[in-house]
């Protein structure tokens, strides 16, 4: 979220909050004008957004999911312990999970909102009234939605030329193909440098790339140098992680 000025003749500040969909596109989640930047006014608006988000996204489903998890515990003593000490703090745990997801941890700046405001100012004018400014905002929002639709389409249909050489890439979304090709090139550099094959026997690795993206990394590609470490079933399992939820898999893995 970020604010900008010179979008209307009243010089009211425009606050914009963008949200990222499961395909990595940024879309407008909320806009509001305020005629002063007093902390209390901004805080009150954010509290309204927080209440809406907590109810719509979190509150409806988390209690049922937690009750199902508690019911699956093998011993009654553990069920009682979790119910008593954990369930009453469930909202805090849910928020911690969301704030520490691998996807959200990669969002470290407000540059998407700044880019949005640049587009907005190109279409608008500081002499516009609030109504006309809102129409400009709606127009920009619609253009972002159209771009997101194109990204959603290409997410599953677009392919790199490297698919000809590495056929397994075809089963991954386009953005993931880009990530994997970088790791393949890093693995090739390992071979050129004469690095020894890692002494590893599982398809999980503690490197930054694997922890960040939950994908096969250069070290695992090195382990597969003879083609007998990563099987077709392994490839299929990694490919299926994105088939239904896109990048939302990074949240669901928490």
Helices and strands as residue ranges (DSSP letters): E 2-4, E 13-20, E 26-34, H 39-53, I 54-59, H 60-71, H 76-85, G 87-89, H 90-99, G 104-106, H 111-123, H 130-157, G 161-164, G 167-171, H 174-192, H 208-213, H 218-223, H 232-240, G 246-248, H 249-252
